[in-house]
Amino acid sequence: MPRSLLLTLLVLLAFPLRSAASPALQGEIRGKVVETINAATYTYVQVDTGSAKVWAAAPQFTVKAGDSVALSDAMPMPNYHSKTLNRTFEVVYFSGRATVNGAAAVVGTGAATAAPARSLPGLAVDLSNIARAPGGQTVAEVHSGRAALSGKSVSVRGRVVKFNANIMGRNWVHIRDGSGTEGSNNLTVTSAGQAKVGDLVLISGRLAVDKDFGSGYRYALLVEDAKLTVE
């Protein structure tokens, strides 16, 4: 598959893979730092994932070339132009959280409090009073039952907190229903259906576990080719 298509596939969504002792998160850019640049309130890092070199950014943190980093909940911003650097990147993956050499990154004094607003739309979505899907699961139950549910159909009702249209011929939807805690409160879904942030939706599709698209970008959980109904 051409590298450009692989880069297009890298969608935010959702959160990084962790060890069995930690909650499994979805979506992660992980690798060795090749280059770092501090600009305004962000630190940009070029990461060698082992199969590609990609640029990512997070609120300013302490890091150097050779460090191992992982950036979670990354949102791709194609053709991103940094006014501070006077430079246009083919794509930058903005994240609100980074780890360096396995530990939480030390945030710089000029750091932003979060990634750009468009990368974290779910913060403004009301998740109260969301009823369970008939015969289905909550987001947290999909996470906790991932082993038994792998390869099977799941049905979840939740609100859309992130939506990316027409990536590799499908739409990418992130939903939450108020269940779970950090690492188990978000579900990434691919679908031909359309929705917008804040919509209450019912999704049904096959659960894939530990889905790896290459270029260091993986999903702990992914509901694929789901039927999506806006309620």
N, C-alpha and C positions, 0 to 999 in steps of 0.2 A: 504494500500500500504506500502511495507517495507520502513523503514527510508532511506536505502541506495538509493532506487529509487527516493525518494523525493529529496535527496541531489543532485542526478545527474541532476534532473530537473532544478535546480537553475542556470539558464543561464543569462549571461550578456547581455546583452545586451542593455537591455535598461533601464529606469529611474523610480524614485519613484512616488507613488501616493501622491498628495497633496490636500489641501483644494480647494474648488471651486474658491477661490480668487486667487489661484496660478495656473500656467500652470501645467497640468497633465503630470508627467514624468513616465517612464516605468521601472519596476524592482526595488525592494527595499528590503533591510534587515533591519528590525526594531524591537526594543525590549529593554530590560533592560540589562545593562552591568553587567556581572558576574565577569569578570577578565580582567585586562589590562596588556599589556607588551609593553615597548618601546624597539625597536631593530633597530639599525642603523637609517635610516630615516623614519621608519614606526612605527605606533602604531597598535598593534594587540589587538583586543577586542573579548572576548567570549560573544556572545549575546544570551540571553534567549528570543526567539521570542514568547513564550507562548506554543509552540508545539514542539520545539526542541532547543538545544543549538548548535550554529554554531560559527566558528571563521571567523572574517573578519579583514581586514587591510586597512588603508588609510595613506596618508602622515602624519607624526607625528603630533598629535593634543592633546589638553588637555582634559582628560576625567578620570572618576573614577568609581569604582564599585557603582552600584545603579543608575547611570545616564541613561536617555532614549536616545538612539541613533538611527539614520537612516543613512544608507550608500547606496548611489545610484550608478547606472551604474556599478554594481559589476560583475567581471569576475571570475568564479570558477577556481581554480587551484588545481586539485586533487593531492594527495600525494606530497604536497609541502614541500620541505626541506629548512629550514632556517639555513644557515651556521652560522649566528650570534648567534642564539639561540641553535644551534646544536640539532634541533628538527624537526621531520617530522609530519606534520598535515595531517589528512585524506583528508581535503579540506580546503582551505582558499579562501574567497571571497575578491578580491582586488578591491578597489574603489578609485576614484579620488576625492571624495567629501563626507563629513560627516556633520551631524548636531547633536548637543548635547543639550538635553532638549529644542528642538524646535528652537534653534538658530544655525547659522553657527559656525562650530567648530573653536576654537582658534588654529591656526597652530603653531607648535613648531618651534624653531629657526633652528633645524636640519632637517626640513621637506623636503621631495622630492617635486618637482614641479608637479609631476603627478604620476599615478599608473604605474606599469611596462609597457613597450612599447607595448607588445603584447596585452594588455587589451584595448588599445586605438588606434587601427589601422586606424580608420576613420579620424584622424587628417591629414593624408597624401593623402587623396583621393580628386581628383579634382571634384567639384560639379557644375562647370560652364556649362551653355548652355545645360541643361537637359530638353528636351521637355516633355510636359504633355502627359500621356498615352491617346490614343484615347478614348473619352467618359469616361475618368477616373478622378482621383483626384490627387492633389499634396499631399505631406506628411502633410503640414500644414492644408490643407482642410480636411483631414481625422481626424486630431485632433479637429479642430473647429466644424466639423459636426458630431462628435462622437455619439451624442444622436440620430440623425436621421438615421445614417448609421449602428447603432448597429444591428448585426444579418444579415446584407445585404452584398452583394458582392462589393468589392472595387477593383479598378485597379490602380496601381501606377508604374511609371517608376522612377528608381533611381539607384544610385551606392551603391554597397555593401561596408559597412564600418566595418562589423564584421561577421564572419561565424563560427558556431560550428556544426560539423557533427555528425549525428547518436546519438542524445540524445533522449532516449525513442522512438527510431524507426523513428525519423524525424530529419531534419536539421533545424537549427535556424539561420535566416539571419536578419541582421540589415541593413536597407537602408536609404539613405538620398538623397534629390534632390535639396538642396540649399534653399528650402522654410522654413519658420518658424523661430522661435528663440529658445533659450535654453528652453527645455521642450516640444517643438512642432516641432522639426526638425528631429526626428528619428522615424522610424517605425520598429517594430519587427515582423517577419514573420516566420511561420513554413511551411516547404515544403519538398517533396521528391526530389526536384530538387537540383542540385549541382551548386555552384558558388564559386568565390574566391574574396577576398578583391580587390576592384577597378573595378570589372565587372559592366557594365551597364546592368540592368535587368528590365524586365517587369513582375510584379507579379499581380495575380488576386486570391482573396480568400475571405472568410467570415470574417467580422470584429467582434471580441469579445471585449466587454468592461468590465473593472474591473474583469479580470480573476484572480482567486486566486488559486494557487497550494498548499497552505498550507506552513508550516514552516516559516511564515512571509514573503513569497516571492510572490509578486503580479504584475500584468501587468495592467496598465491603458488601454492600447490598444494592441491587438494582432490579426494579420491577420493569420487565421488558415488554414492549408491544402491547401496552395496556389499553383496554377500553376506558375512555375517560368521559364522564358525564358531568356537566356543570349543573348544580342543583339550585 
